[in-house]
Amino acid sequence: MATAASGLQIAAVRPSFSSSRRLFKAGAAILGDNCKAASWNKLTSACHISSVIPFQRSFTSSSIKFDKFFTKAMSEASDNKPASGLPIDLRGKRAFIAGVADDNGYGWAIAKSLAAAGAEILVGTWVPALNIFESSLRRGKFDESRVLPDGSLMEITKVYPLDAVFDNLEDVPEDVKANKRYAGSSNWTVEEVAESVKKDFGSIDILVHSLANGPEVTKPLLETSRKGYLAALSASSYSYVSLLKHFVPIMNPGGSSISLTYIASERIIPGYGGGMSSAKAALESDTRVLAFEAGRKHKIRVNTISAGPLRSRAAKAIGFIDMMIDYSLANAPLQKELSAEEVGNTAAFLASPLASAITGAVIYVDNGLNAMGVGVDSPIFEELDIPKDKH
């Protein structure tokens, strides 16, 4: 889809893999000091494969089909042992994550955290990226980044083709239906995917929206066309409304829905154009309204995570992600690089009973950058005694 392949969350982090892997009790992500022990291989994921320079051309159609991918996600040896501390236990829960097409984004990181807490993982992958994603899984290309805190590999029970720009088959233009990148795939509109999940599994407990697209994101808003602006809103914000609309009927009461937003929704971020800032603002507004409607009618919680800059493939397409990361390092209260794992762990918390009273909220996971009113790296503040880390 010049679509929701993933998100212009210009969020991204320098690829970095920790030299050590701590093991902790399976099926539970421990809060408090113990969370420091959950240092996995740094996830440089970003299901936000998003947009801008649609990478669709790099994917060729293929008739090859792959079976479901199963790997052990939890250690049975610890199932009967009580977890210490305050655990995030999602055993028996099923999550559908829309927008995972590689191991380089927030969607993948969220999937890993949910799997580490015991949830069953289903993913929706942009149709043109489906074959290469499944092929990479099968060939073990993602095995290193699938490692969970207990040493086992994340299990993806099933991968569904998905193009969240289209609600049903009637919405799909003829040129898309005839496009070779969609050849061999079927039932990939939002309505059809929800029906397929219902048929295969009956219900889900967690819904994650981790996709976005802004075909004109590199253009200033004043130069953005109506078509580009509406495309950004369709792929990046209405797609969430559509997903929740079609998945709510199969979500169990007490379930949780999570999306990903960005600070450009409320602050000026030059270079993040094409209507993407408007789309993120709409997404946050919709989060509040959906929280009320889904909460009252279905007892479903709805929240969004405002993530800081992560060096995803999608973010690189925008062109200035390195500057955003450097800016955050210089000006955020916490002078460290944001890892995708930190966003994934926040999603696991929001999906868990520990967040049972949290809904309609924007949760910032950006090292506190959202709280700053000025850039302290400005020469104007040179004479102030501001603690600074060298990095």
Secondary structure as the mmCIF struct_conf table of DSSP 4:
data_model
#
loop_
_struct_conf.conf_type_id
_struct_conf.id
_struct_conf.beg_label_comp_id
_struct_conf.beg_label_asym_id
_struct_conf.beg_label_seq_id
_struct_conf.end_label_comp_id
_struct_conf.end_label_asym_id
_struct_conf.end_label_seq_id
BEND BEND1 THR A 3 THR A 3
TURN_TY1_P TURN_TY1_P1 ALA A 4 ALA A 5
STRN STRN1 SER A 6 SER A 6
BEND BEND2 SER A 19 SER A 19
TURN_TY1_P TURN_TY1_P2 ALA A 26 GLY A 27
STRN STRN2 ALA A 29 ILE A 30
HELX_LH_PP_P HELX_LH_PP_P1 LEU A 31 LEU A 31
HELX_RH_3T_P HELX_RH_3T_P1 GLY A 32 ALA A 37
BEND BEND3 ASN A 41 ASN A 41
BEND BEND4 CYS A 47 CYS A 47
BEND BEND5 SER A 51 ILE A 53
HELX_RH_3T_P HELX_RH_3T_P2 PHE A 55 SER A 58
BEND BEND6 MET A 74 MET A 74
HELX_RH_3T_P HELX_RH_3T_P3 GLU A 76 SER A 78
TURN_TY1_P TURN_TY1_P3 ASP A 79 ASN A 80
BEND BEND7 LYS A 81 LYS A 81
HELX_LH_PP_P HELX_LH_PP_P2 PRO A 82 SER A 84
BEND BEND8 GLY A 85 LEU A 86
STRN STRN3 PRO A 87 ILE A 88
TURN_TY1_P TURN_TY1_P4 ARG A 91 GLY A 92
STRN STRN4 ARG A 94 ALA A 98
TURN_TY1_P TURN_TY1_P5 GLY A 99 GLY A 99
BEND BEND9 ASP A 102 GLY A 105
HELX_RH_AL_P HELX_RH_AL_P1 TYR A 106 ALA A 116
TURN_TY1_P TURN_TY1_P6 ALA A 117 GLY A 118
STRN STRN5 GLU A 120 TRP A 126
HELX_RH_3T_P HELX_RH_3T_P4 VAL A 127 ALA A 129
HELX_RH_AL_P HELX_RH_AL_P2 LEU A 130 ARG A 138
TURN_TY1_P TURN_TY1_P7 ARG A 139 ASP A 143
HELX_RH_3T_P HELX_RH_3T_P5 GLU A 144 ARG A 146
STRN STRN6 VAL A 147 VAL A 147
TURN_TY1_P TURN_TY1_P8 PRO A 149 ASP A 150
BEND BEND10 GLY A 151 GLY A 151
STRN STRN7 LEU A 153 LEU A 153
HELX_LH_PP_P HELX_LH_PP_P3 MET A 154 GLU A 155
STRN STRN8 LYS A 158 LEU A 162
TURN_TY1_P TURN_TY1_P9 ALA A 164 VAL A 165
BEND BEND11 ASP A 167 ASN A 168
HELX_RH_3T_P HELX_RH_3T_P6 LEU A 169 ASP A 171
BEND BEND12 VAL A 172 VAL A 172
HELX_RH_AL_P HELX_RH_AL_P3 GLU A 174 LYS A 177
TURN_TY1_P TURN_TY1_P10 ALA A 178 ALA A 178
HELX_RH_3T_P HELX_RH_3T_P7 LYS A 180 TYR A 182
TURN_TY1_P TURN_TY1_P11 ALA A 183 GLY A 184
BEND BEND13 ASN A 187 ASN A 187
BEND BEND14 THR A 189 THR A 189
HELX_RH_AL_P HELX_RH_AL_P4 VAL A 190 PHE A 201
BEND BEND15 GLY A 202 GLY A 202
STRN STRN9 ILE A 204 HIS A 209
STRN STRN10 ALA A 212 ALA A 212
TURN_TY1_P TURN_TY1_P12 PRO A 215 THR A 218
BEND BEND16 LYS A 219 LYS A 219
HELX_RH_3T_P HELX_RH_3T_P8 LEU A 221 GLU A 223
HELX_RH_AL_P HELX_RH_AL_P5 ARG A 226 LEU A 233
HELX_RH_PI_P HELX_RH_PI_P1 SER A 234 TYR A 238
HELX_RH_AL_P HELX_RH_AL_P6 SER A 239 PHE A 247
HELX_RH_3T_P HELX_RH_3T_P9 VAL A 248 ILE A 250
STRN STRN11 MET A 251 THR A 261
HELX_RH_3T_P HELX_RH_3T_P10 ILE A 263 SER A 265
TURN_TY1_P TURN_TY1_P13 GLU A 266 GLU A 266
BEND BEND17 ARG A 267 ARG A 267
TURN_TY1_P TURN_TY1_P14 PRO A 270 GLY A 271
TURN_TY1_P TURN_TY1_P15 GLY A 274 GLY A 275
HELX_RH_AL_P HELX_RH_AL_P7 MET A 276 HIS A 298
STRN STRN12 ARG A 301 ALA A 307
HELX_RH_AL_P HELX_RH_AL_P8 ARG A 313 ILE A 318
BEND BEND18 GLY A 319 GLY A 319
HELX_RH_AL_P HELX_RH_AL_P9 ILE A 321 ASN A 331
BEND BEND19 ALA A 332 LEU A 334
BEND BEND20 LYS A 336 LYS A 336
HELX_RH_AL_P HELX_RH_AL_P10 ALA A 340 ALA A 351
BEND BEND21 SER A 352 SER A 352
HELX_RH_3T_P HELX_RH_3T_P11 PRO A 353 ALA A 355
TURN_TY1_P TURN_TY1_P16 SER A 356 ALA A 357
BEND BEND22 GLY A 360 GLY A 360
STRN STRN13 VAL A 362 VAL A 365
BEND BEND23 ASP A 366 ASP A 366
TURN_TY1_P TURN_TY1_P17 ASN A 367 GLY A 368
HELX_RH_3T_P HELX_RH_3T_P12 LEU A 369 ALA A 371
BEND BEND24 GLY A 373 VAL A 374
TURN_TY1_P TURN_TY1_P18 VAL A 376 ASP A 377
BEND BEND25 SER A 378 SER A 378
HELX_RH_3T_P HELX_RH_3T_P13 PRO A 379 PHE A 381
TURN_TY1_P TURN_TY1_P19 GLU A 382 GLU A 383
BEND BEND26 LEU A 384 LEU A 384
#
